[in-house]
Structures are given as structure tokens and as C-alpha cells.
Amino acid sequence: MSDKWTERHIPDQHGRVAIVTGANTGLGFATARALAARGAHVVLAVRNVEKGRQAADRIDGRVDVQVLDLTSLDSIRSAAAELRAAHPRIDLLINNAGVMYTPRETTVDGFELQFATNHLGHFALTGLLLDRLLPVPGSRVVTVSSTGHRIKAAIHFDDLQWERSYSRVGAYGQAKLANLMFTYELNRRLAARGTTSAVAAHPGVSNTDLMRNAPAVLRVPVNLLAPVLIQKSAMGALPTLRAATDPAVRGGEYYGPGNRGETRGHPRRVESSPESHEEAVQRRLWAVSEELTGVTFPVGEAVLPA
């Protein structure tokens, strides 16, 4: 594996279909642009169609726009139905969209906003599209997590929706931890198929608008240290692009920036927190996510070693 992996290492993507959520700006846009440049047919799955079209106009290659509101199960089901009708096969599903540190808000389905957008929405979308990936050798589901999965992070099964008390940092940590647990559990369930894998990535500290909702105590130091800490979106997208396209990547791996603090640099395989690898919690989260979304997957429960 290259220590200086860049967009130049992306293999030819002609003939492949890639769906990227939240692709009208930031990391999602950089990811979509790079895949289209290598020949992929890219679908920008976005909430705001007009902004999606504006983004598509800035990308060279074959690009479509699909309306998708991850805060609404009805929208997710409608989007999945339209994507399934348009694409008999899907090679890449990149679960990139997200919100960060938002004030407490509930979705139309009654879910806490960060948990709904970052985890439940992508869980449901993946389940509804997975049978379009399963027949495709080398297909991948890539879910974008964050180093925030380590901060005040746990799966609060006794209060998943933060109804008793709310911490915007804790809620974000829970959602990003859930992204990793979903990836690891999904990959185990996919292993027997031998065609599709699940991989996770994180961008480090990148130039996106996610920090707009951060508490002032966090925004101030980040703004002061921006020239040192923050890398451009094109660099922040590299871990996702490597997770999605590098032939050497294996299911269940996690990719992030390569410097010691995982804040910036070329992408490499990194390690997630010990909590993210707790298989009993992963299985429980999966069951709860199926119950909350009403979406079941066309893959059975993973067979654990005796």
C-alpha cells in the first residue's frame, strides 16, 4: 500500500455506478468529483436538488442528481425506489452526508437529528439498496465516521434519542460510533457472500461547514488553529476515496489521515476505539436500528466463531 496515496491512485472507474450522499458540497462533492473524473457514473444524493444540480454542473463526467432527505424515512424509501429503478447494479454506496453538533431537534419520524441523519438514515438507505450491490464483485459500502466517535461516545440504549438530557457533542459521538459499529457488523454479514464489503473512513479535520453548529468553546480554537489543523476538502476526501477504490482495501477496515493525530495527511489504515469493536453492542444496535427504521437487510446474522 502506498504511503502517499492520492487521487492518481484511483483505478479506472468506467462502467461503475457510485452513489454519494451529501455530495453537493464539501467532502461529498470532492469525493463525487474524483470518482467522476476516473469515469464513474456518479449520483449525487442530496436534500436540496437545486444545489445538487449546481454541484453537478461543476463536475466533468456522467453525473445525476437524486433527491434524498436522510431525516425522513419516507424520503429515503422514495429515493431508494427511484435509484433501484434507474440502476440495476450499484458498485459503490458512499454514506457521506452528516450533521454535527446541532441543537437538539427531532425529525419527522421523531428521531434525534444527529442520530437520524448520520446513522439511521444511512442504515435504512443501505438496507434498501443492498440487493443492487450484492451481485456485483468488488462492490463496497463506505460509511464516513469521525474521530468524534471517541469523544463522550457510547450507544445510549436507555435514551437513544436524548430525550432526558441532551449533549450535542455526546449525540454526535454516539452517531459516529454507530457508523463504525454498523460498518463492522455489516461486513461480517456480507463476508459469506464474497462480493460486497463494508469499509469506514474519516476525513480528519477538513474544510467543511459541519463546524457551524459547534459550541463556541470549540469553534474559537479551531478557527485560530485552522491554518495548521484544517486541510482542504480534496485531501479530507482521500480516506473515503481510498476506502472505496483501493484494490488492497479489505472489508471491515477503517481509513483516515496519516499523521499521528489523524487530523491531516495522506490516507492510511487506522484503528477505531475499543468500544467500536464490541460485537454484542453492534448486534444490539443493528436490531434496534431495524426496529426503528422498519428496514431489514437481505443478509442474515453473521456467524460468529465458536
N, C-alpha and C positions, 0 to 999 in steps of 0.2 A: 504494500500500500504506500502511495506517495505521501511524503511528509508535507508537501506543498500543493495539495490538491486544489485545483481551480476549475472554473467553467470549461477550460480547454480539455479537461479530462472527461467531460460528459460524453459518453458514447453516442453514436448516431441514433436519433430517436424517430426517424421516419417510419411511418406505419403504426406508431404508438399513440394511444389516447391518454391524456393526462387531465384529471380534474383537480383544480386547485381552489380551495375555499379562501375567501377573503383576499382575492387576487387583484383588486383594483388599486391597491396602494401598498407601500412598504415591502415587507418580506415576501408577501404573496405575489406582488407584482414582479419583483426581481426573480422569483422562482419561475413564474409563468414565462417571463421574457426569455430566460435562459433555456428553458425546455423548448419553446417555440423556435429559438434560434438554431437548435440542433435538429429541428424537423418534426417535433411532436405536434399533434393536433391537440391544442390546449383549450380547455373550457374554464373560463373564469366564473366561478360560482360565488355570486355576490348578492348582498341585500339590496344595494342601490343599483338598478340596471343602468341608469344614465351614466353614473360614474364608471360602471363596468365597461360600457361602450367607449367612453373616453379613454379608458386604460387600454382596451383592445386596439384602438386606433394608433396607439403608441408602440405596439408590438408588431414586429415583422414576422409573418408566418400565418399559419392557419389557426385562427382564434375565434371561439364562440363565447357568448355570454349567457349564463343561466341564472335566473333569479333564485336566491336561496336565503332564507332568513332562519338562522340557526336557533333563534329564540322561539320558534313556532313549529310544533310537530306537524301541523297541517302543511306549512310551507315546505318542510323537509320531505314529507311524503309526496307532495306535488312535484317538487324538484326531482326527487328520485324517479318518479314515474316518467317524467319527461326525459331524463338522462338515459333511463333504460330503453325508452323507445328510440332514442337517437343513436345509441351506442350499444350494439350487440356485444362488444368487448371493451373492457377498460383495462389499461395496463398500469396506470398509476392513479391512486387516490391520495391526495395530499391534504390532510386535515390541518390547515394552517391558520384559519381565522381565529380570532380570540379577542377578549376584552380583559382589562387589567385594573385592579384596584378601584372598581366602580363603587359609588354609594349603593347602599342596599336597594335593590329593585327586583321585582318579580316579573317573570314572563307571563304571556297569555295563558300558559299552561300551569302557572303557579310555582315555577321553579326559581330559585335564586339565580340571578342573571349570570354570574361568572361560572357557576357550575353548569348551568344550562348551555351557555354558548360554547365554553371551552371543552366540556366533556359530553354531556348528554346529547347535544345536537350532533356532534361528530359520531358518537356511538350509534345513534339512530341512522344517520346517513350511511355509515359504513355497512351496517346490517342490511339496509335496503338495497345497496349496490353490490354487495359482495359476490353474488352469483354471476355478475358480469366479469369479475376478476378471476374467479376460481378456475375457469378453463384455460386461462392464459399463462403459459410458462413464464416465470420471471416477473409476474405482476407483484406489485407491492402496495401496502397501505402505510403511509408515512404520517405520523402524528407529531405535531410540534409541541414540545413541552417547554420547560424553562428551569433555570437554576432556582427559581422561586419554589420549585417542588420541595426544597429543603427547608423553607422558612415558615415557621409556625404551621407546618403541614402535617395533617392527619386526615383520614377519612372519618368524618363525624357521623357515624351511622345513627346516633341518637338525635342528631339535629342537622341533617344534610343540607337543609335549606336555610340554616342560620336564622331560625325564627325566634329563638330565645335571646340571643345576643349576636351582634354582627361585627366581624373584623374584616375589613376589606383586604388586608394582607393575608389573613388566615384563609379567607374564602378563595383567594387566588391560589394560595399554596395547595389547598385541597384539590382544586380543579386541575392544576398542573401535575400533582401527584397522581390524580385519577387518569390523566393522559398516559402516563407511563404504565400504570397498572393495567389499563386497557390494552396497551400495546403488547405487554408481556403475556397476558392471558390469551389474547387473540392469536399471537404467534404460536403458542402451544396448541391451540385448537386447530390451527392451519397446518401444523407440521406433518400430519398424516397425509395431507393432500399432495404435498411436494411441489406445488405450483406457485402458490401465493405466500408471501411473507409479510410480517408486520415489523416496522422499524420506527424508532423515535429519534428526534433531533431537537436541538435547541440553538438559538441564534447568538447566545452571549448577550452583550449589551450593544444593541444596534439602533440605528437611526429610524425609529418608527414613532407613531403617535400614541402608543399604548400608555406612555407615562403621563398623559394629560390628566388622568384621574388619580395619580399618586398623591398621598398626603404631602403637604409642603415640606415636612421634615425629610422626605426622600427626594423631592424634586430639586431642592436647593443644592445639596451636594452633587447630585447627578449633573445638574446644569454647570456647576463650577468645574467638575472634572470631565466634562464632555469631550474636550479635545484629546484627553488621554484615554478615556474609557470607551467612548462610543465609536463604533465602526459603521461604515456605510451599509445600506440595505443589501447591496450586492454581495458584500462579504458575509453579512449575517445570514443570507440565504444559502451559503455554501454547505453548511451541515445538512440542511434539508435536501439539497440537490445531490450531495454525495450519498445520503441515505436512500434516495430514490433511484439513483442510476449507476453507482459504482458496482461493477460485477463482483467485486470482492466482499461486498457487504453481505452479512448473514442476518436472518430473521432474529428478532429479539435484541438486536444491538441498539446502541444509543450514541449519537454523534453530536459533537459540539465544537466550539473554537478550541484551538490547540494550545493557547498559552496556559500558564499554571493555574490561573484563576478562572479559566474558561470564559473570559469576558470578550476576547477578540482573537483573531488569528485564523489560520487555515484549519479546516475541519479534520478532526480525528475521532476515533472511537473513545468515548468517555464512560465514566461509571455514574450511575444514579445512586440515590441514597439507599441504605439497607432497608428502610421501610417500604420502598417501592417494589422490593422483591419478595414481600410477604405473600406467598401464594394463597393462603387461606383468605386473606383480605381481598386479594384480586378476584377470587371466585365469588366472594360475597358481594363485592362491588358490581361484578358482572350481573349477578342475579337481580340485584336492586335496580340496576340500570335497565334491564329488560322489563322489569315490572313498571318502572316509572314511564318508560317510553312506549311500551307495548310492542317493541321490536325484538324479534328473535332472529338468530343467525342460522344460516344453512350449514353450520358446522357444529358438531357435538362437543360435549365437555371434553377437555383434554384428559388423556390417560396419564396419570402420574406413575412414576416408577415405584415398584413395591419396596 
